[in-house]
Amino acid sequence: MEDESASYVHGGLAPIANVQNIAIDTKSPFYLHPSDYPGLIFVTQPLSENGENYFTWRRNMLTALQSKNKAGFVDGLIAKPDVHSRDFQSWIQCNAVVKSWIVNSLSRELQTGAAHADTASEIWCDFDERFTQGIALRVYDLKRSIALLQQEKSAMSTYYGKLKGVWNELHNLRPIPVRTCGAGKKMQEMREEENAGNSTVWYVLKTSSCTFHCAFSLAVALEASPNPCTSQILSDQNRV
């Protein structure tokens, strides 16, 4: 007798009699691995109520969602399909899981409000709007820190490490290009205004001891990428 129990494939609503004959598209954003349960926690530090760790939290969460192929549920790329679409139920399921992941990563003070949001992207955009109001001031503070940081007597590797940390935070204030929220677009515009020469390596080369100016000349001549430049700088220092 034919098994009349209905099983569903990610991305479709049609009942299938024999699940073993189904080829599941594991690359689909609607695919949920058995380990992708709602209770997962992706960050060690929850987003604080005042948002002081927002940019670090945002970057870590986005990285985790990208690893799960679920970033589209927060950045607006995967819009809610029509109720009659074959993907509707799959979208509902994935949105609920992503929403749970976000709520799990929040402080208790933020969880209540986020839990009542309808979609994961609604929570994401709300935090973007709420916690990026002071972004211009933070960018100013970071650039000031970069300008005041000096090598002095520290080793080049130590100096570069400190500078790279500040520069990375500055870079992380500019998210991935595709965003639907107003705050996200504003942040992206600020990123595009950055001068191409504003990289950590070029700053190190221009502000460190003149002993390493040979590395600067070489980098300019080769138009090398930051990592080779850094290696050349440290190599020159070791030969001094």
Residue pairs with C-beta under 8 A, 6 or more apart in sequence:
2 17
3 17
3 18
4 17
6 15
6 16
7 15
7 16
7 19
7 22
8 14
8 15
8 16
8 89
9 16
9 22
9 24
10 24
10 25
10 28
10 30
10 31
10 32
10 90
11 25
11 28
11 30
11 31
11 86
11 87
11 90
12 86
12 87
12 90
13 86
13 88
13 89
14 86
16 22
24 31
25 31
26 33
27 69
28 69
29 69
29 70
29 72
29 73
29 78
29 94
30 87
30 90
30 91
30 93
30 94
31 69
32 93
32 94
32 97
33 68
36 68
36 97
37 97
38 96
38 97
38 100
38 101
38 104
39 100
39 104
40 100
40 101
40 104
41 101
41 104
41 105
42 60
42 61
42 64
42 65
42 101
42 104
42 105
43 57
43 60
43 61
43 64
43 105
45 53
45 56
45 57
46 57
46 105
46 106
46 107
47 53
47 54
47 57
47 105
47 106
47 107
47 110
47 127
48 107
49 107
49 109
49 110
51 127
51 130
51 131
54 127
54 131
54 132
55 138
55 169
55 172
55 173
56 169
56 172
57 105
58 127
58 175
59 172
61 101
61 102
61 105
62 71
62 74
62 175
62 176
64 101
65 71
65 73
65 74
65 98
65 101
70 94
70 97
70 98
71 77
72 78
73 94
73 95
73 98
73 119
73 120
73 121
74 98
74 102
74 120
74 121
74 123
74 124
75 121
75 124
75 176
75 178
75 179
75 180
75 184
76 121
76 178
76 179
76 180
76 181
77 178
78 91
80 91
80 95
80 119
81 87
81 88
81 91
82 88
95 119
95 120
98 120
99 114
99 117
99 119
99 120
99 123
102 114
102 120
102 123
102 124
103 111
103 114
103 115
103 123
106 114
114 123
114 126
117 123
117 126
121 180
124 181
125 180
125 181
125 183
125 184
128 179
128 181
128 183
128 184
129 181
129 182
129 183
132 183
132 186
132 187
135 173
135 186
135 187
135 190
136 190
138 173
139 170
139 173
139 190
142 166
142 169
142 170
142 173
143 170
145 166
146 163
146 166
146 167
146 170
146 203
149 159
149 162
149 163
149 166
150 207
151 159
151 207
151 208
151 209
155 237
156 204
156 208
156 212
156 233
156 234
156 237
157 234
159 204
159 208
160 200
160 204
160 230
160 233
160 234
163 200
163 203
163 204
164 200
167 199
167 200
167 203
173 187
173 190
173 191
174 187
174 188
174 190
174 191
174 194
175 184
175 187
175 188
175 191
177 188
179 185
179 187
179 188
199 226
200 226
201 219
201 226
201 229
201 230
201 233
202 219
204 230
204 233
205 212
205 213
205 215
205 216
205 219
205 229
205 233
206 216
208 233
211 236
211 237
211 240
212 233
212 236
212 237
214 236
215 229
215 232
215 233
215 236
218 224
218 232
219 228
219 229
219 232
222 228
224 232
